[in-house]
Amino acid sequence: MSPINVNPGAGGARAHGISKSDAVSITRNQRTEQENASIAATAILNKALELGIHVFVAPDQNEKLILIAPLSVPRNVRRLFEHWLNEFRSEIVDIIAAENAGGRA
């Protein structure tokens, strides 16, 4: 027995249950991946400074990052920061370059 009153778009919405107004409001509130990566890179650098970890760009400007951590920072924490530095390399390089140029990213 099939239902008599089937409405594929629940609540009077379009075919997949999402109206145009819903789609617009969702995308307006989302950040781009680049914005999220920049926020993450800033948070990583701020936390590194709190722990006494210093991050530099290699002098030959090949975007290689150098991490200097005190021995009091546990090895697993240093490894975690190394991972984050690799994951967000370009954003971190941009932030450091902006700070060295006298501005903020």
C-alpha positions as CSV (number, residue, x, y, z in Angstrom):
1,M,0.0,0.0,0.0
2,S,1.5,3.3,-1.0
3,P,0.9,6.6,0.9
4,I,-1.6,8.9,-0.7
5,N,-0.2,12.2,0.4
6,V,3.5,12.0,-0.4
7,N,5.5,15.3,-0.3
8,P,9.1,14.8,-1.3
9,G,10.1,18.3,-0.3
10,A,9.3,18.4,3.4
11,G,7.5,21.4,4.6
12,G,6.8,22.8,1.2
13,A,10.5,23.2,0.4
14,R,12.0,22.3,-2.9
15,A,12.8,18.8,-4.1
16,H,15.6,18.0,-1.7
17,G,14.1,19.7,1.4
18,I,16.3,22.8,1.0
19,S,15.0,26.1,-0.3
20,K,17.1,28.8,-2.0
21,S,16.9,31.0,1.0
22,D,18.3,28.2,3.2
23,A,21.2,27.6,0.9
24,V,22.1,31.3,0.8
25,S,22.0,31.7,4.6
26,I,24.3,28.7,5.1
27,T,27.0,29.9,2.7
28,R,27.0,33.4,4.1
29,N,28.0,32.1,7.5
30,Q,30.7,29.8,6.4
31,R,34.4,30.7,6.3
32,T,36.5,29.7,3.3
33,E,39.2,27.0,3.8
34,Q,41.9,29.7,3.4
35,E,40.4,31.8,6.2
36,N,40.2,28.7,8.4
37,A,43.8,27.8,7.6
38,S,44.9,31.4,8.4
39,I,43.1,31.3,11.8
40,A,44.6,27.9,12.6
41,A,48.1,29.1,11.6
42,T,47.8,32.2,13.9
43,A,46.6,30.0,16.8
44,I,49.5,27.6,16.3
45,L,52.0,30.4,16.3
46,N,50.5,32.0,19.4
47,K,50.4,28.7,21.3
48,A,54.1,28.1,20.3
49,L,55.1,31.4,21.7
50,E,53.2,30.6,25.0
51,L,55.3,27.4,25.3
52,G,58.6,29.1,24.4
53,I,58.8,27.6,21.0
54,H,60.1,29.9,18.3
55,V,59.4,29.4,14.6
56,F,61.5,31.0,11.9
57,V,61.6,31.0,8.1
58,A,65.0,29.7,6.8
59,P,67.3,32.5,5.7
60,D,67.4,31.2,2.1
61,Q,63.7,32.0,1.7
62,N,62.7,28.6,0.4
63,E,59.8,28.5,2.8
64,K,61.4,26.0,5.0
65,L,60.4,26.5,8.6
66,I,62.8,26.2,11.6
67,L,61.4,25.2,15.0
68,I,63.4,25.9,18.1
69,A,61.9,24.5,21.3
70,P,63.3,24.4,24.8
71,L,64.1,20.9,26.2
72,S,61.3,21.4,28.8
73,V,58.8,21.0,26.0
74,P,57.9,17.3,25.8
75,R,58.9,15.4,22.6
76,N,55.3,14.6,21.6
77,V,54.4,18.3,21.8
78,R,57.4,19.2,19.6
79,R,56.3,16.5,17.1
80,L,52.8,17.9,17.1
81,F,54.0,21.4,16.3
82,E,56.2,20.0,13.5
83,H,53.2,18.3,12.0
84,W,51.1,21.5,12.2
85,L,54.0,23.5,10.7
86,N,54.0,21.2,7.7
87,E,50.3,21.2,7.4
88,F,49.9,25.0,7.5
89,R,53.3,25.9,6.0
90,S,52.3,28.6,3.5
91,E,50.0,30.4,5.9
92,I,52.6,30.4,8.7
93,V,55.2,31.7,6.2
94,D,52.8,34.4,5.2
95,I,52.2,35.4,8.8
96,I,55.9,35.5,9.7
97,A,56.8,37.5,6.5
98,A,54.1,40.0,7.4
99,E,55.4,40.4,10.9
100,N,58.9,40.8,9.7
101,A,57.8,43.5,7.2
102,G,56.3,45.4,10.1
103,G,52.6,44.5,9.6
104,R,50.3,41.8,10.7
105,A,48.6,39.2,8.4
